[in-house]
Amino acid sequence: MKIFIYVIFISSIILILSGYLSDAFNSEKLIGLGTVLLFFIGIPLFLYYRWKNKSFKDFILKKDDIKKGNEL
């Protein structure tokens, strides 16, 4: 999964850069495809990969935790 995310990231960067650097007719489509690939496929896969084994309760502040922080 990690390698797949790297491949998507690198390919989207290559598509965006090739769209900016080329004067071809489809340069806008290359930029758009790279952006869509990055933001609609790459980032959700990355977020899923990083958060799949985390518990939501670990990120919630409780009153006891706030009191501990104020005492320090």
C-alpha positions as CSV (number, residue, x, y, z in Angstrom):
1,M,0.0,0.0,0.0
2,K,2.8,2.4,0.9
3,I,4.5,1.8,-2.5
4,F,1.2,2.3,-4.3
5,I,0.7,5.6,-2.6
6,Y,4.2,6.7,-3.6
7,V,3.6,5.7,-7.2
8,I,0.3,7.7,-7.3
9,F,2.1,10.7,-5.8
10,I,5.0,10.6,-8.2
11,S,2.8,10.0,-11.2
12,S,0.5,12.9,-10.3
13,I,3.5,15.2,-9.9
14,I,4.9,14.1,-13.2
15,L,1.6,14.7,-14.9
16,I,1.2,18.2,-13.4
17,L,4.8,19.2,-14.3
18,S,4.5,17.8,-17.9
19,G,1.3,19.7,-18.3
20,Y,3.0,22.9,-17.3
21,L,6.1,22.4,-19.3
22,S,4.6,21.2,-22.5
23,D,2.8,23.4,-25.0
24,A,0.7,20.6,-26.4
25,F,-3.0,20.8,-27.0
26,N,-3.8,18.5,-24.0
27,S,-1.6,20.2,-21.4
28,E,-4.6,21.4,-19.4
29,K,-6.0,17.8,-19.4
30,L,-2.6,16.6,-18.0
31,I,-2.7,19.2,-15.2
32,G,-6.3,18.3,-14.4
33,L,-5.7,14.6,-14.4
34,G,-2.7,15.0,-12.1
35,T,-4.6,17.1,-9.7
36,V,-7.6,14.7,-9.7
37,L,-5.3,11.8,-9.2
38,L,-3.5,13.5,-6.3
39,F,-6.5,14.9,-4.4
40,F,-9.2,12.3,-5.1
41,I,-7.2,9.1,-5.0
42,G,-3.8,9.8,-3.4
43,I,-4.7,11.8,-0.4
44,P,-7.7,9.6,0.7
45,L,-5.5,6.5,0.3
46,F,-2.8,8.1,2.4
47,L,-5.2,9.2,5.1
48,Y,-6.7,5.7,5.2
49,Y,-3.2,4.1,5.4
50,R,-2.1,6.4,8.2
51,W,-5.3,6.2,10.3
52,K,-6.5,2.6,9.8
53,N,-5.2,1.3,13.2
54,K,-5.9,4.4,15.3
55,S,-8.7,4.8,17.8
56,F,-10.9,7.9,17.7
57,K,-10.9,8.0,21.5
58,D,-7.1,8.7,21.5
59,F,-7.7,12.1,20.0
60,I,-10.5,13.3,22.3
61,L,-9.7,15.6,25.2
62,K,-11.3,14.7,28.4
63,K,-11.8,16.9,31.5
64,D,-9.2,14.9,33.4
65,D,-6.6,15.6,30.7
66,I,-7.4,19.3,30.7
67,K,-7.0,19.4,34.5
68,K,-3.6,17.7,34.2
69,G,-2.5,20.2,31.6
70,N,-3.5,23.2,33.7
71,E,-1.7,21.8,36.7
72,L,1.6,21.7,34.9
